[in-house]
């Protein structure tokens, strides 16, 4: 089993990054490069990540066999380059990173465990089997009658892809007619062009609706121990869809409720066998207490890095890399009060169309704004698409001010 290194010097360490992701992920590669790591990037093509890459391995990351062969051949030809560790910031490639971890005996989560966490139906089944919190759930096979497939599940329900991400194709249904209409729509329209993470499978499932306040728990794990955790509140979504609208940090839940949520997350991760890495754990606290939504075995996307860094001064990219490279990190204690309070909002299109005008401030005081669309770009709102145009956040000394 891989062990922690006594050498915590980043210089000379070769980190295999699986998939650059899109341009929104530029900050991850830049931060790793600035830390001094030599980045070997596995990606379909050389792209905007070239300034940060020491070496490229070119392969279609949706094809695990071809990718593993390309990685094996590269390191057979360049044994001096390691790899010393493997990491991904892209949900699509959590499973491929796990396969590489297994093949090279690196630190991280095994493919078997990663699949249990990544497959939403398998995850619910695992929790139920082990007496862990889980809503009623059912897989809806491609040819199955939706009402027969869900059996005795109670409305309202949530219909979702088994391998989805970014809340794409996640829909609340309140009665049998909505169930049938939603399942029929997804069967005809679900597409990897809308959500690339569905390249693994486009299977769909149903689960009973979970009430309560939704939170994200961002954690650093090493040797099965939580070295750090941070919790943020998610704003209410525009149901029946679940595209995120905004969030704030720290959570407004009571400390006892937060501790219950973290204890639940810790037990689930321990039961699964997740021991090392940066984990983005989505959950709710409602009438049934803490309930898991899903586990992402990588750092949370978009604003998560900035939120945690601003509120607590903890660098998730730096510490995630250290964990994956076997550099021991001490437990990080959070003060009772954060350094700053942060509140953020997504720019969501009210309906699908073409962006015809755009006016943005040149700079946001005590915060940040990122906008990814330009005049003339198409923007797709649910159910045609599940994208956001950008995001912004404000920083203040109190949550009310933020």
Secondary structure, 3 states (H helix, E strand, C coil): CCCCECCCCCCCCEEEEECCCCHHHHHHHHHHHHCCCEEEEEECCCCHHHHHCCEEEECCCCCHHHHHHHHHHHHHHCHHHCCCEEECCCHHHHHHHHHHHHHHCCCCCCHHHHHHHHCHHHHHHHHHHCCCCCCCEEEECCCCCHHHHHCCCCCCEEEEECCCCCCCCCEEECCHHHHHHHHHHHHHHCCCCCCHHHHCCCCEEEEECCCCEEEEEEEEEECCEEEEEEEEEECCCCCCECCCCEEEECCCCCHHHHHHHHHHHHHHHHHHCCCCEEEEEEEEEECCEEEEEEEECCCCCCCHHHHHHHHHCCCHHHHHHHHHCCECCCCCCCCCCCCCEEEEEEECCCCCEECCCCCCCCCCCCEEEEECCCCCCEECCCCCCCCCCEEEEEEECCCCCC
